[in-house]
Each structure stands twice: as structure tokens, then as C-alpha cells.
Amino acid sequence: MPWISRRVQSETAALVARLRARAEQAEAATRVQAGANGILAARSGDTEAELREQVRQLRVTRDGLLVQLSRALGYNDEQLAAIDAGATVKGGTAA
């Protein structure tokens, strides 16, 4: 094996130490990021469940409004038919 100067050995050791330190920092950052990702995933699941519930409630409200609209339109049709037949608007008999 060729002879390596102490200066080169020292520089190599310093580089290896810096690389190890950077690797440890990267691992620590990865752990922090993984924890943050876990928190975000949990919040995302909660938010998704909340949105699903809101959509369900909106559908119930929409269905109720459609029923009310259908009744109102039916009532108006009955009133228009009565008017067409000659009845008064307030439900009187045909003249």
C-alpha cells in the first residue's frame, strides 16, 4: 500500500467527519419531516371526514328544498287550474 501523508490522512478524516455530520443532520431532518407528514396525514383524514359530513348535510338540505319546491309548484298548478276554471284566488267557487 502506498504511503499516505499525515496531511492527507487528516484532511480525509475531516471530510469523513463532515460527511457523517451531514448524514446525521439529513437523518434528523428526515425524521422531523416524517413526523410532520404524519401530522398532515392525520389532519387530512379529519378534514376529509368533515367534508364528507358537510356534503351529506348539503344533500339532505337539497332534498328537503326540492320537496318544498315540488309542493309549492304543485300548489301553484292547483291554483292556476282553479283560476282557469273560474274560481277565485282565495279558494272560492267558480262563478
Summary of the structure (lengths in Angstrom):
residues: 95
radius of gyration: 38.7
end to end distance: 123.3
largest distance: 124.5
contacts: 173
relative contact order: 0.04
helix: 83%
strand: 0%
